[in-house]
């Protein structure tokens, strides 16, 4: 997985696979999911990521 955040445009892109994209679906106005031919998710793009709370990514581990 590769995550890229563009601070100038507030866009978060999460690349999950290097498979070719054959279908893109907008889940809502700011979340877009790209799929491979086998139905697996290739990429997720979130517009206004920081504004919507999707960035920064925070991971919490139990003690």
Backbone as numpy.savetxt, mean C-alpha at the origin, in Angstrom:
# Nx Ny Nz CAx CAy CAz Cx Cy Cz
8.78 -7.81 1.03 7.94 -6.64 1.03 8.82 -5.40 1.03
8.42 -4.43 0.26 9.14 -3.16 0.21 8.13 -2.03 0.42
8.43 -1.13 1.34 7.55 -0.01 1.63 8.24 1.29 1.26
7.53 2.15 0.53 8.06 3.43 0.10 7.06 4.51 0.50
7.58 5.54 1.19 6.72 6.67 1.55 7.24 7.93 0.87
6.39 8.60 0.12 6.73 9.85 -0.56 6.16 10.98 0.29
7.02 11.66 1.03 6.57 12.70 1.95 6.06 13.95 1.22
6.57 14.22 0.02 6.11 15.38 -0.74 4.64 15.26 -1.12
4.22 14.06 -1.50 2.84 13.82 -1.94 2.01 13.07 -0.91
2.62 12.65 0.23 1.95 11.90 1.29 1.32 10.62 0.74
2.14 9.84 0.03 1.69 8.59 -0.57 2.52 7.43 -0.03
1.85 6.42 0.48 2.50 5.21 0.98 2.25 4.09 -0.01
3.33 3.45 -0.47 3.23 2.33 -1.40 3.87 1.12 -0.75
3.12 0.02 -0.69 3.63 -1.24 -0.14 3.66 -2.27 -1.26
4.87 -2.66 -1.66 5.06 -3.67 -2.71 5.17 -5.02 -2.01
4.26 -5.92 -2.31 4.25 -7.23 -1.67 4.82 -8.32 -2.57
4.87 -8.06 -3.86 5.30 -9.08 -4.81 5.82 -8.41 -6.08
6.63 -9.14 -6.83 7.13 -8.64 -8.11 6.33 -9.21 -9.29
5.20 -9.87 -9.00 4.36 -10.42 -10.06 3.77 -9.27 -10.87
3.48 -9.51 -12.14 2.84 -8.48 -12.97 1.44 -8.14 -12.46
1.10 -6.87 -12.49 -0.23 -6.41 -12.07 -1.19 -6.58 -13.24
-2.32 -7.24 -12.98 -3.33 -7.42 -14.03 -4.65 -6.74 -13.69
-4.82 -6.32 -12.42 -6.07 -5.70 -12.01 -5.81 -4.73 -10.87
-6.42 -3.56 -10.94 -6.32 -2.58 -9.86 -7.72 -2.21 -9.40
-7.91 -2.17 -8.07 -9.22 -1.88 -7.50 -9.07 -0.77 -6.47
-9.97 0.23 -6.54 -9.99 1.28 -5.53 -10.93 0.83 -4.41
-10.41 0.68 -3.21 -11.22 0.28 -2.07 -12.06 1.46 -1.58
-11.51 2.63 -1.67 -12.18 3.90 -1.42 -11.34 4.95 -2.14
-11.58 6.21 -1.91 -10.90 7.23 -2.71 -9.39 7.24 -2.51
-8.89 6.78 -1.34 -7.45 6.91 -1.10 -6.71 5.58 -0.95
-7.38 4.45 -1.09 -6.74 3.15 -0.96 -6.94 2.34 -2.24
-5.82 1.95 -2.85 -5.86 1.24 -4.12 -5.05 -0.05 -4.00
-5.64 -1.16 -4.44 -5.01 -2.48 -4.34 -4.82 -3.04 -5.74
-3.61 -3.53 -6.00 -3.28 -4.14 -7.29 -3.10 -5.63 -7.11
-3.64 -6.40 -8.06 -3.64 -7.86 -7.97 -2.88 -8.49 -9.12
-2.32 -9.67 -8.86 -1.69 -10.50 -9.90 -2.77 -11.39 -10.52
-2.41 -12.09 -11.57 -3.35 -12.97 -12.27 -3.89 -14.07 -11.35
-3.08 -14.52 -10.39 -3.52 -15.59 -9.49 -4.37 -15.08 -8.32
-4.67 -13.78 -8.29 -5.51 -13.20 -7.25 -4.76 -12.69 -6.04
-3.46 -12.90 -6.00 -2.67 -12.42 -4.87 -2.45 -10.91 -4.99
-2.29 -10.25 -3.84 -2.08 -8.81 -3.83 -0.62 -8.51 -4.16
-0.40 -7.63 -5.11 0.94 -7.24 -5.54 1.36 -5.93 -4.86
0.42 -4.99 -4.75 0.78 -3.65 -4.27 -0.44 -2.98 -3.64
-0.19 -2.21 -2.58 -1.22 -1.39 -1.95 -0.70 0.05 -1.94
-1.52 0.98 -2.41 -1.16 2.40 -2.43 -2.18 3.16 -1.58
-1.68 3.96 -0.64 -2.55 4.77 0.21 -2.20 6.24 0.00
-3.17 6.99 -0.51 -3.01 8.42 -0.70 -3.32 9.13 0.63
-2.67 10.26 0.86 -2.80 11.00 2.12 -2.56 10.07 3.31
-1.49 9.31 3.22 -1.18 8.27 4.22 -0.98 8.84 5.62
-0.20 9.88 5.74 0.05 10.46 7.06 -1.22 11.10 7.60
-1.91 11.82 6.75 -3.14 12.49 7.15 -4.19 11.49 7.64
-4.26 10.32 7.01 -5.26 9.32 7.37 -4.81 8.39 8.50
-3.55 8.53 8.96 -3.04 7.72 10.06 -2.36 6.43 9.65
-2.18 6.22 8.35 -1.52 4.99 7.88 0.00 5.09 7.93
0.53 6.28 8.11 1.98 6.49 8.19 2.27 7.41 9.35
3.23 7.20 10.17 4.24 6.13 10.06 3.68 4.80 10.51
4.25 3.74 9.95 3.88 2.40 10.37 4.44 2.15 11.76
3.63 1.65 12.65 4.08 1.39 14.01 3.87 -0.08 14.31
4.91 -0.73 14.80 4.82 -2.13 15.18 5.01 -2.24 16.68
4.09 -2.87 17.33 4.17 -3.06 18.78 4.33 -4.54 19.05
5.33 -4.89 19.83 5.57 -6.27 20.19 5.26 -6.47 21.66
4.60 -7.56 21.97 4.28 -7.85 23.37 5.54 -8.18 24.14
5.58 -7.78 25.37 6.76 -8.02 26.20 6.76 -9.41 26.78
